[in-house]
Amino acid sequence: MTTEAPVNSPAKPESKFGARLRNFLIVIVAIALSVALVLGLRTETNSISVAELAKNSTPLDVAVSNGKPSIVEFYADWCTVCQKMAPDMAELEQQYADKANFVMLNVDNTKWLPEMLKYRVDGIPHFVFLTKDAESIAQAIGDIPRNIMANNVEALVAGTPLPYAQASGKTSKVSTSVPSKQQDDPRSHGSQVVN
């Protein structure tokens, strides 16, 4: 006969000390993972929200009269892109607070409807760049990377053309008048074209 235990024989029972040590290590690892998870979530939620950014922003009437250039942001609390950009905008506001106004206008507030119509806001976030004389010089719409927004703010403060914004300056009037000569013959529609 052989002295080895058969293959299907039950394993030796673990000692009480070994079981307690194993359970203790499992508890320690679980606590460490829980603490890491809580700290990780806390760190992520410490970033500024759109509502906080709006609460700390410069009022529009102050911004257009204090002699500093302004960045006006049309936003909404439910806008995920606005929320995504909020930490970057907060950093830019902190960096340029003494040189530029940062204005937040909530599109859900009907008070701002005249401004929304004036600047043709049809998507958010919608940024309007105003000179120190409150003249609109450019606009940008949508998710804008921090470095591009920083370059625009830097140019606005310096009084130079914005490198990454759509210009919205003065435009020419378009005449849409049709020649007054009318023909009763429906086949004469080509006679209205002026060469």
N, C-alpha and C positions, 0 to 999 in steps of 0.2 A: 504494500500500500504506500501511497504517497503522503507526505506530511503537509502538502499544500491544501488550502481550503478549496472546496468546489467553486466553480465559476458562478453559480446561481445562489450561493449562500448569502444571507443577509449581512450587511456591513456591520462593523463593530459600532455600537452606540457611542455617540460623542460624549465626552465628559461634560459635566455641568460647568466647569470653568471655561472650556472651549466655547460652549453655546453662549454663555454670558458675554464672553469677549467678542464673539461675532455679532451679537445683538447690539452691544455697546458701540462697536464700530459702525454698524448700519445707522444707528441713531445719530452719531456724530456727523456722518456724511450727509444724512437727510437735513440736519440742522444747518450745516455749512451751505448746502445747495439752496435751502429756503432763504437764508440770509443773502446769498448772492443774487437770487431772483428778486427779492424785495428791493435791494439796492439798485439793481439794474433797472427795474421798473421805475423806481423813484428818480433816478438820473434822467431817464427818458421823459418823464412827465414834468421835469423842472423847466423845460423850455417854455418860452413865453407863448401865450395864446393870442389869437387875433383880437379877442375881446380886451385883453390887458393892453395890447399895443394901441388899440383904439382909445381906450380910457386915458392913456398917457400922451396921446397925440395932440398937436397944436390945433386949436379951433380954426376953421376956415377964415372967419372974419379977422382974426389976429394975423394969420399967415399972409393974407393979401395986403396987409397994411403995415407990417413991421420992417419992410425994407430988405428982407432976406429971400432968396429963391426958395421955392417950395416943391415938394414932391407930394402930389395928391393921389391917394390910393382909394379907388372905389372897391369895396369888398363886401362880403357877407359872412356871418358866423358859420354858415353851413358849407362854405366854399373850401374844399379840401386843398386846392392849390394855394389859396390865401393862407391857410393854416400851415402848409408846408413852407411857405416863404416867410412866415412870421419871425422865426429866429434870425434869419439873415437880415430882414428889415430892422429888427431890434438892434442888431450889431451896427448896421449902417447909421441908424438914428443916434446911437450912442457916440459913434465916431464923428458924426457931422452935426451934432445938436447945436453947436454954437455958430454954425455957418449956414444951415438950411432948416426949413420947417418940414416936418413930416405930418401930413394931414390924412386922416382916415375918415372916409364917408361911406356909411353903410347903405347899400342899395335897397335894403328892405325898409328903410325909413323914407317915407314919401316927402319928407322935408327936403331931401336932396334931389328930387325929381328935376327941378330946373337945371341944376348942375349936370345931372345925367344926360339931359337933352342937349345942353350946351356942348358937352364934350363927346356926345354920341356914344355913350357907354352901352355896349351890347354884349359884353363879356367881361368876366372878372377873373382875376384882378386886372384892373385897368388903371394904369399910372399916367398921370398928367404932370408934365414938368413945367413949372411956372417960373419966369424970371423974377427978379426982385421987384419989378413993377407989376407983377401979377399977370403978365402976358404969357399965354400958352405957346411954348416953342416946340414941344414934341410930346408924343404919347407912346406908350408901350402896353401891350396886352398879353396876358397869360403868364405862364411859369418862366421866369427870367432867372438864369443862374446868378449867383451872388457876385461873381467877378464882373459880369456885364452890367448889372445894376450899379455896382460900385464905380465902374468907369463912367456911367451916365451921371451919377451923383457928383463925382469929381469934376466932370466937365461943366455941369450946371453951376456948381460953386465957383469954378474958375471963369465962368462967363463965356465958354467956348462951345462950339456945336457939339451936341451929344452924339457919340460915335455909334450907339446901338439903339436908336429910337426912330420911329416913323415921324417925319416932320409933319406938322399940321399947321403950317403958316398960312399966309394970305393966299387966296386963290382968285382966279379970273372968273368973271361972270360968264355963264353959258347962255346963249340966245337960243330959244326953242321955238321961235315964231315960224309959221308956215306961210308961204306966199299967199296973198289974198285972192289971187286970180283963181276962180272956181270954174270948173267945167261940168256940164251936165252929162256929158257923154262918159260912161264908166270906162271906156277904153282909152281915155285920155289921161289916166293916172300918171303916166310918165311925163306929162307936161309940167308937173309941179316941181320937178327936180330942177334946181337952179345950177347952171354951169359956171 
